[in-house]
Amino acid sequence: MGAVAVPAPLGLRCAALRRAARQLGWRVRTLAYARERLVVVLVQDVREAPAAFADALENDFLSAGAEMHQRMAADGDAETLRALGPAPVERQTQAFLQAARLAMKEDSDAWL
């Protein structure tokens, strides 16, 4: 797949997030999508997982799928959603979020 031209401000955001991830030792791939009032940047860690963690990662993957199904089935049922607790997005790696905030602070022009 060839490189796709990315609008400059979006490219700067991707670069800042890649830098934050590299500071944590991650190998990452970034995907970006932008429209008039929406910007989405996905940062994916693409490192190979050590074999010792294969079972735990498989269980986590299956658990995430089951949780997604539960959340979709509970749409509109506030009590059930509350019982499920925070969504996976809300449980992101705090170290990455801190590194991303630092990258944003260091290069604030990229976030305008």
WOCORPE-V465486 format. One record per pair of residues at least 12 apart in sequence whose C-alpha atoms are under 7 Angstrom apart, sorted by sequence separation. I is the first residue (numbers start at 1). J is the second residue. D is the distance in Angstrom with one decimal. If there is no record, write none. Layout:
BEGIN
I_J_D, I_J_D
END
This chain:
BEGIN
30_42_5.5, 31_43_6.7, 30_43_4.6, 29_43_6.0, 30_44_6.2, 28_43_6.4, 29_44_5.2, 14_30_6.6, 28_44_5.3, 29_45_6.6, 28_45_4.5, 29_46_6.8, 27_45_5.6, 28_46_5.4, 26_45_6.0, 27_46_5.6, 27_47_5.6, 26_47_6.8, 14_41_6.8, 21_96_6.5, 20_96_6.9, 20_99_4.9, 20_100_5.1, 17_100_5.8, 20_103_6.0, 16_103_5.6, 16_104_6.7, 13_110_5.7, 12_110_5.2, 13_111_6.5, 9_110_5.9
END
